Amino acid sequence: MMNESNAMVRGSDEPHEGVPLGSTFDLPPEVEQVFTEFRTCEFSTLARDGTPITWPLITLWQPEEQRFVLTTSIGLPNKAFNARRDGRVSLLFSDQTASGLQDPPAVLVQGDAEVPEEIHTSPNDLGEYWKRTWRIQPAGKTYGSNVLTRSPMDWYYMRLYIYVRPRRILVWNDGDFAKPPMEVYHVD
Amino acid sequence: MWTEIEKYLPLFESAVLSASDGEGYPYSVRCRPEQDRPEGILRIDLAGGTNVQAGPASLLYHSHDEELWNQKIFLLRGRLEETSEGHVFRPEKFIPSVGIGGPLGTVRMVLGVRKATAAYLSKRNLERPRIPWAEIADLKVES
């Protein structure tokens, strides 16, 4: 788990001390833009046999909490089961479609996940996430908007939250995977 | 499995390879796998150098439009191997998701999700939660 004393942040020049827990991450702005503007990340959890299973997910970056929040329906629970069994996960930001960013970097976040048991049904439990979801995926507003579709679609709003604290952040400038990545954050 | 791979692979320019790194964390990179059907593998150029280890791995293919709609997603589970000619991925299972398999695939997926939802609740002796539809509608308006 992240430890204030050994958290280091690296910019393009010299490594420097990480910021204390509770304040914002000192990441390059282009990296934070990727976190907030990319529509999805490729989220990986480890299956029982060790296979990384990867699916595209919407994320919410909470810099003040130094974490990402992702969610999954209890009808698609395997990623939650995997992360509860083995908290080692990763988020790759490599699809810039619809982000509006010009030549953004690709970013890999490796981290440690926690998945509480609580099932959330109210969007107000994580309003920021749902507002972002409906903004970037306007057609998603149709889920449950019609009384007739509510019963068949109720599972969509039965959500588990997945909290991920970064452990290492790697950046490929211009999204060029033919070059080695640059580490911009790590926890020993 | 290869019938599906050959059918859907041309829809995508690239894929996300995920394997484990030396510390056991998932490590993903975007790549352009090339089919080698006679060998039953996908060849992957990892010229940039990565921390991925040979072993259990997956390849994710996904796309969406400007409004995060019309998604197409499938996953290949398999193994990453390091050979004298470079890295190869040997697929073992094709896992379709959103937008793959036509209308029947969508129906099958929704039925599967509903079944999994019931199972999740049943295993925990939980009643099906009520969804606060009015709250959802209000927040949609705010969005």
Contacts between the chains, C-beta under 8 A, distances in Angstrom:
chain1	res1	chain2	res2	distance
A	39	B	64	6.7
A	39	B	68	4.9
A	40	B	62	7.7
A	40	B	64	7.2
A	40	B	68	7.3
A	42	B	16	4.6
A	42	B	18	7.5
A	42	B	28	5.7
A	42	B	60	5.8
A	42	B	62	7.5
A	44	B	18	4.8
A	44	B	26	3.6
A	44	B	28	5.8
A	44	B	58	7.9
A	45	B	26	7.2
A	46	B	20	7.5
A	46	B	24	7.8
A	46	B	26	6.4
A	47	B	56	7.6
A	49	B	56	5.9
A	50	B	20	6.5
A	50	B	24	8.0
A	50	B	55	6.8
A	50	B	56	4.7
A	51	B	56	3.8
A	51	B	57	6.8
A	51	B	58	5.9
A	51	B	77	5.7
A	52	B	18	3.8
A	52	B	19	6.3
A	52	B	20	6.4
A	52	B	26	3.9
A	52	B	27	7.7
A	52	B	28	7.3
A	52	B	56	7.3
A	52	B	57	6.7
A	52	B	58	5.7
A	53	B	18	7.8
A	53	B	58	5.9
A	53	B	75	7.0
A	53	B	77	7.4
A	54	B	16	5.9
A	54	B	18	4.5
A	54	B	26	7.4
A	54	B	28	6.3
A	54	B	58	5.5
A	54	B	60	4.3
A	54	B	75	6.7
A	55	B	60	6.9
A	55	B	62	8.0
A	55	B	73	7.2
A	55	B	75	7.1
A	55	B	97	7.1
A	56	B	60	7.3
A	56	B	62	4.7
A	56	B	64	7.7
A	56	B	71	7.7
A	56	B	73	6.4
A	58	B	68	7.8
A	73	B	113	6.9
A	73	B	117	7.1
A	74	B	116	7.5
A	74	B	117	5.5
A	74	B	120	4.3
A	74	B	121	7.2
A	75	B	113	3.7
A	75	B	114	6.5
A	75	B	116	4.7
A	75	B	117	3.9
A	75	B	120	7.2
A	76	B	113	6.2
A	76	B	116	6.9
A	77	B	116	6.5
A	77	B	120	5.6
A	88	B	23	7.9
A	88	B	24	5.9
A	88	B	25	4.6
A	88	B	26	6.7
A	89	B	25	7.7
A	89	B	26	6.3
A	90	B	18	7.5
A	90	B	25	6.1
A	90	B	26	4.1
A	90	B	27	6.4
A	90	B	28	5.8
A	92	B	16	6.1
A	92	B	18	7.8
A	92	B	28	3.9
A	92	B	29	7.4
A	92	B	30	7.4
A	94	B	16	6.4
A	94	B	28	7.6
A	94	B	29	7.9
A	94	B	30	4.3
A	95	B	62	7.4
A	95	B	63	7.8
A	95	B	64	7.9
A	97	B	63	7.4
A	97	B	64	6.2
A	97	B	65	7.5
A	97	B	66	7.0
A	98	B	64	7.5
A	98	B	65	7.4
A	98	B	66	4.5
A	98	B	67	7.1
A	98	B	68	6.6
A	106	B	30	6.5
A	108	B	27	7.0
A	108	B	28	6.2
A	108	B	29	7.6
A	110	B	21	7.4
A	110	B	25	4.5
A	110	B	26	7.1
A	110	B	27	7.0
A	119	B	126	7.5
A	119	B	129	6.0
A	121	B	129	4.8
A	121	B	130	7.1
A	121	B	131	5.3
A	121	B	132	6.3
A	122	B	132	5.2
A	122	B	135	5.5
A	123	B	135	6.3
A	123	B	136	5.4
A	123	B	139	4.8
A	124	B	135	5.8
A	124	B	139	6.6
A	127	B	139	6.2
A	130	B	139	5.8
A	130	B	143	7.3
A	131	B	139	6.9
A	131	B	142	6.7
A	131	B	143	4.6
A	134	B	139	7.9
A	134	B	140	5.9
A	134	B	143	4.1
A	135	B	143	5.8
A	136	B	67	7.6
A	136	B	68	5.3
A	137	B	67	6.4
A	137	B	68	3.9
A	137	B	69	6.6
A	138	B	67	5.8
A	139	B	67	6.4
A	139	B	69	4.9
A	140	B	68	7.7
A	141	B	140	5.1
A	141	B	143	7.6
A	144	B	131	7.0
A	144	B	133	6.3
A	144	B	136	6.4
A	145	B	137	7.4
A	145	B	140	7.5
A	150	B	131	7.0
A	150	B	133	6.2
A	152	B	110	7.3
A	152	B	114	7.4
A	154	B	128	7.4
A	154	B	131	5.0
A	155	B	113	5.8
A	155	B	114	6.1
A	155	B	117	4.1
A	157	B	131	4.9
A	157	B	136	6.7
A	158	B	117	6.5
A	158	B	129	5.8
A	158	B	131	7.6
A	167	B	25	7.4
A	168	B	25	7.7
A	172	B	48	7.5
A	175	B	30	7.5
A	176	B	48	7.5
A	177	B	29	5.2
A	177	B	30	5.5
A	177	B	31	6.7
A	177	B	48	5.0
A	178	B	47	5.3
A	178	B	48	4.6
A	179	B	48	5.2
A	180	B	48	5.8
A	180	B	49	5.2
A	181	B	48	7.8
